[in-house]
Amino acid sequence: MARDYDLEIVGGPGKFDLMNALFKHGDKVTFRVRQLVAGATSPLPAQTVVASIISVEKEDESCESWKLSGRVEVFAGYTSVKFRAFYRTKYAAGQDAGGMVLRVS
């Protein structure tokens, strides 16, 4: 059975690191994420996930907004988990960086 996790990206790589992760075999990127839980009274603590990037697509003409897909090494006890994400490199280390959906199957 598949399960989705919605995560808020609260920190992540810049454009150069995304490019290296896409084109250099073995390079990975790190995201700081926080799980979104409906009805939570306070935010859950952020955690670090390490990801391999499989594809990057421009979201708009700003060259700062991206659609990503790839695999996270370890998440919630699962290994090599597929993910897709909307990510803004302009806000890589701050608010409104984007969102990530991890699908465990």
ZAPAVEX-63117 format. One record per residue (C-alpha): residue in one letter; x, y, z; residue number from 0. Coordinates in steps of 0.2 Angstrom, whole numbers, plus 5000, padded with zeros to 4 digits. Example, Ala and Ser with C-alpha at 12.3 -4.5 7.8 and 13.67 -1.06 7.14 Angstrom:
+-----+------+------+------+-----+
: res :    X :    Y :    Z :   n :
+-----+------+------+------+-----+
:   a : 5062 : 4978 : 5039 :   0 :
:   s : 5068 : 4995 : 5036 :   1 :
+-----+------+------+------+-----+
END
This chain:
+-----+------+------+------+-----+
: res :    X :    Y :    Z :   n :
+-----+------+------+------+-----+
:   m : 5000 : 5000 : 5000 :   0 :
:   a : 5007 : 5017 : 4995 :   1 :
:   r : 5008 : 5031 : 5008 :   2 :
:   d : 5011 : 5050 : 5004 :   3 :
:   y : 5020 : 5062 : 5016 :   4 :
:   d : 5018 : 5081 : 5013 :   5 :
:   l : 5033 : 5090 : 5019 :   6 :
:   e : 5037 : 5108 : 5019 :   7 :
:   i : 5055 : 5112 : 5013 :   8 :
:   v : 5063 : 5124 : 5025 :   9 :
:   g : 5080 : 5124 : 5018 :  10 :
:   g : 5089 : 5117 : 5003 :  11 :
:   p : 5102 : 5118 : 4989 :  12 :
:   g : 5105 : 5132 : 4977 :  13 :
:   k : 5105 : 5131 : 4958 :  14 :
:   f : 5123 : 5125 : 4957 :  15 :
:   d : 5121 : 5111 : 4969 :  16 :
:   l : 5105 : 5105 : 4960 :  17 :
:   m : 5114 : 5105 : 4944 :  18 :
:   n : 5128 : 5095 : 4951 :  19 :
:   a : 5116 : 5083 : 4958 :  20 :
:   l : 5108 : 5081 : 4942 :  21 :
:   f : 5123 : 5079 : 4930 :  22 :
:   k : 5137 : 5072 : 4942 :  23 :
:   h : 5135 : 5054 : 4945 :  24 :
:   g : 5134 : 5051 : 4964 :  25 :
:   d : 5131 : 5069 : 4969 :  26 :
:   k : 5117 : 5072 : 4981 :  27 :
:   v : 5108 : 5087 : 4989 :  28 :
:   t : 5102 : 5090 : 5006 :  29 :
:   f : 5085 : 5097 : 5011 :  30 :
:   r : 5078 : 5102 : 5028 :  31 :
:   v : 5060 : 5097 : 5029 :  32 :
:   r : 5046 : 5098 : 5041 :  33 :
:   q : 5031 : 5086 : 5040 :  34 :
:   l : 5014 : 5094 : 5039 :  35 :
:   v : 5001 : 5088 : 5050 :  36 :
:   a : 4983 : 5094 : 5049 :  37 :
:   g : 4977 : 5101 : 5066 :  38 :
:   a : 4995 : 5102 : 5074 :  39 :
:   t : 4996 : 5116 : 5086 :  40 :
:   s : 5014 : 5119 : 5084 :  41 :
:   p : 5026 : 5114 : 5069 :  42 :
:   l : 5035 : 5098 : 5070 :  43 :
:   p : 5054 : 5098 : 5071 :  44 :
:   a : 5063 : 5099 : 5055 :  45 :
:   q : 5074 : 5085 : 5049 :  46 :
:   t : 5087 : 5083 : 5036 :  47 :
:   v : 5084 : 5072 : 5020 :  48 :
:   v : 5098 : 5067 : 5007 :  49 :
:   a : 5091 : 5065 : 4990 :  50 :
:   s : 5097 : 5060 : 4972 :  51 :
:   i : 5089 : 5071 : 4959 :  52 :
:   i : 5082 : 5062 : 4944 :  53 :
:   s : 5074 : 5076 : 4935 :  54 :
:   v : 5072 : 5095 : 4936 :  55 :
:   e : 5060 : 5105 : 4926 :  56 :
:   k : 5057 : 5124 : 4926 :  57 :
:   e : 5041 : 5130 : 4934 :  58 :
:   d : 5041 : 5147 : 4927 :  59 :
:   e : 5053 : 5160 : 4918 :  60 :
:   s : 5061 : 5166 : 4934 :  61 :
:   c : 5074 : 5152 : 4934 :  62 :
:   e : 5071 : 5151 : 4952 :  63 :
:   s : 5056 : 5139 : 4953 :  64 :
:   w : 5058 : 5121 : 4949 :  65 :
:   k : 5049 : 5104 : 4949 :  66 :
:   l : 5060 : 5091 : 4955 :  67 :
:   s : 5059 : 5072 : 4956 :  68 :
:   g : 5071 : 5059 : 4963 :  69 :
:   r : 5074 : 5048 : 4978 :  70 :
:   v : 5077 : 5051 : 4996 :  71 :
:   e : 5090 : 5039 : 5004 :  72 :
:   v : 5080 : 5036 : 5020 :  73 :
:   f : 5063 : 5043 : 5027 :  74 :
:   a : 5052 : 5036 : 5040 :  75 :
:   g : 5061 : 5020 : 5041 :  76 :
:   y : 5060 : 5017 : 5022 :  77 :
:   t : 5075 : 5017 : 5010 :  78 :
:   s : 5076 : 5024 : 4993 :  79 :
:   v : 5059 : 5033 : 4993 :  80 :
:   k : 5053 : 5042 : 4977 :  81 :
:   f : 5049 : 5060 : 4979 :  82 :
:   r : 5042 : 5075 : 4969 :  83 :
:   a : 5044 : 5093 : 4974 :  84 :
:   f : 5041 : 5111 : 4970 :  85 :
:   y : 5056 : 5121 : 4975 :  86 :
:   r : 5061 : 5139 : 4975 :  87 :
:   t : 5080 : 5142 : 4975 :  88 :
:   k : 5078 : 5160 : 4978 :  89 :
:   y : 5071 : 5155 : 4996 :  90 :
:   a : 5082 : 5140 : 4998 :  91 :
:   a : 5087 : 5144 : 5016 :  92 :
:   g : 5071 : 5153 : 5021 :  93 :
:   q : 5052 : 5154 : 5021 :  94 :
:   d : 5042 : 5149 : 5006 :  95 :
:   a : 5055 : 5137 : 4999 :  96 :
:   g : 5042 : 5125 : 4992 :  97 :
:   g : 5034 : 5108 : 4996 :  98 :
:   m : 5039 : 5090 : 4994 :  99 :
:   v : 5028 : 5075 : 4993 : 100 :
:   l : 5036 : 5058 : 4997 : 101 :
:   r : 5027 : 5043 : 4991 : 102 :
:   v : 5031 : 5026 : 4999 : 103 :
:   s : 5026 : 5011 : 4990 : 104 :
+-----+------+------+------+-----+
END
